[in-house]
Amino acid sequence: MKSFYNAEKISENVWWVGAVDWSVRNFHGYLTGRGTTYNAFLIIDEKVTLIDTVKKGFFAEMMERISSVIDPRKIDYIISNHAEPDHSGCLAEAIAAIQPERVIASAMGAKTLKAYYGIDVEIAKDPVSIGCGSLSFVETRMLHWPDSMVCFYDRDGVLFSQDAFGQHLAGSKLWADEYDPSLLEYEMSKYYANIINAQSAKVLTVLDALIALNLDIKVVAPDHGPLFRKDFDKIFAAYRRYAEQKPCARAVVVFCTMWHATEELARAFADGVRYAGVEVELIDLAVSERSAVMTAVAASGLAAFGAPTMNNQVFPAMADVLTYIRGLKPQNKIGFAFGSCGWSGEGAKQITAELEAMKFDLPIPFIQSKYKPTEEELKNIFDAGYTLAEKLKQSL
Ligand code: FEO
């Protein structure tokens, strides 16, 4: 009889045995509006092998899915591709319940798992035969953590890519081609912008290394969201495009406001951009959050940030967003700072300093109005939007 949580076959000898987290909305500061999945995989070869586990709290779901196809105590090996707790949170429980012959991770993974859980594991060395097929490993340091690696099961052509190519997207369908392509593209780009972007230079190196291996890939199985069974060129090309961060013909204006002065400036700037024929999005931080902002910044060649001054500081919502974005290291952006103040006026200066630290190109000095923008200031900031949008178009 089928159990409540069942495994799903993804290839001749591999099963998905992960968990769906429909409820999570805050993933270490990333707003996961559509939940996520923690994907784990079971290979039934001569040596039964579990690839990754799931977040703490989802152990029972994973074990029930495994039990729907095999007694979990028959698992011989566990591979930990990534030690972040969303994939290792129940590893200790799994080891206790399964008592596997071998637990394997990268060298950095071994250190991380020891630090988190006191677990001693074996360090991956290529290849590990598991019977008719074998597992080969490629270290992908900093994608997403120093311990990260991917592994390839040659018998079925499955690339277990851990965080790479993932999306925070809960669903009842297993395959990416069963989802609306624009939804999938948005969630993949959002995931990249908020999780991977800071390591874009390494992404290009890893992509080249994977392509050079000339793997006969039949399935790409990330640790979050749906899996891919076709169009591998497209997802590799998407990651290359995200990583290269070439300027694109789109602008975003991010603002917060106290008494609508900064909002008026934001709208006037955006209208100047629009007048130049460049698509522009306004994001009001009162009704948005940092991961949506970072997604929009990553997808834009021009990013303007405006905030009031409060208590001699930039308004806190803007400080939060800029700190977050700075850590993710967006490249090749034209930037602009603006704001409003009553007297001291540190806000736009602090935004400018942050954008300079991020190496944004700032061709026009900040514009800051006192109390309420004058007609002349509104015209000036409209012109700034127009001029920067024209400059963006010339750079494409
Ligand atoms: Fe899904 Fe970096 O963990």
Residues whose N, C-alpha, C, O or C-beta is under 5 A from the ligand:
A	BS01	FEO	E84 D86 H144 D163
